[in-house]
Amino acid sequence: MGKSSNFKDLLNKLAFDLNKIADDIVVKMETVNECNTRLAEIALCPYPLTMTEHIDMMIQHEKTVKRMGGQIELRH
């Protein structure tokens, strides 16, 4: 009987440890999900214009500046 009791105790302890590890994993996964959601909220959004639309907008800006008699200011 002693061996059977020790085996059951060991099995119960291992099951308890396994459940604790599984609970920790769930908590950490929830934290990761919260962090990913927050990062998605604060992340830079991609530029909404296509390359063609962006070039057309730059050309229109140059035409407007020339009509006003000014020069285009280049910024770094």
C-alpha positions as CSV (number, residue, x, y, z in Angstrom):
1,M,0.0,0.0,0.0
2,G,2.9,2.4,0.7
3,K,4.0,2.4,-2.9
4,S,0.5,3.0,-4.2
5,S,-0.1,5.9,-1.8
6,N,3.3,7.5,-2.8
7,F,2.4,7.1,-6.4
8,K,-1.0,8.8,-6.0
9,D,0.5,11.6,-4.0
10,L,3.2,12.2,-6.7
11,L,0.5,12.0,-9.4
12,N,-1.7,14.6,-7.5
13,K,1.3,16.9,-7.0
14,L,2.2,16.7,-10.7
15,A,-1.4,17.4,-11.7
16,F,-1.5,20.4,-9.3
17,D,1.8,21.7,-10.8
18,L,0.5,21.2,-14.3
19,N,-2.7,23.1,-13.6
20,K,-0.7,25.9,-12.0
21,I,1.5,26.2,-15.1
22,A,-1.5,26.1,-17.4
23,D,-3.1,28.9,-15.4
24,D,0.1,31.0,-15.6
25,I,0.1,30.5,-19.4
26,V,-3.5,31.7,-19.7
27,V,-2.7,34.8,-17.7
28,K,0.4,35.5,-19.8
29,M,-1.5,35.0,-23.0
30,E,-4.1,37.5,-21.9
31,T,-1.4,40.0,-21.1
32,V,0.1,39.5,-24.6
33,N,-3.3,40.0,-26.2
34,E,-3.8,43.2,-24.2
35,C,-0.4,44.4,-25.2
36,N,-1.0,43.6,-28.9
37,T,-4.3,45.4,-28.8
38,R,-2.7,48.5,-27.3
39,L,0.1,48.4,-29.8
40,A,-2.4,48.2,-32.6
41,E,-4.2,51.3,-31.2
42,I,-1.0,53.4,-31.0
43,A,0.8,52.1,-34.0
44,L,1.4,54.4,-37.0
45,C,-1.3,54.0,-39.6
46,P,-0.1,53.3,-43.1
47,Y,-0.3,56.2,-45.5
48,P,-3.8,56.2,-47.0
49,L,-2.8,57.3,-50.5
50,T,-1.5,55.2,-53.3
51,M,1.8,56.1,-54.9
52,T,0.0,57.6,-57.9
53,E,-2.3,59.7,-55.7
54,H,0.7,60.9,-53.6
55,I,2.6,61.9,-56.8
56,D,-0.5,63.7,-58.2
57,M,-0.9,65.5,-54.9
58,M,2.8,66.6,-55.0
59,I,2.4,67.9,-58.6
60,Q,-0.7,69.8,-57.7
61,H,1.2,71.4,-54.7
62,E,4.0,72.4,-57.0
63,K,1.5,74.0,-59.5
64,T,-0.1,75.9,-56.6
65,V,3.2,77.2,-55.3
66,K,4.3,78.3,-58.7
67,R,1.0,80.2,-59.3
68,M,1.6,82.0,-56.0
69,G,5.1,83.0,-57.2
70,G,6.9,81.2,-54.4
71,Q,9.5,78.5,-54.5
72,I,9.1,75.1,-53.1
73,E,10.9,74.7,-49.8
74,L,12.7,71.4,-49.4
75,R,12.8,70.0,-45.9
76,H,14.9,67.1,-44.6
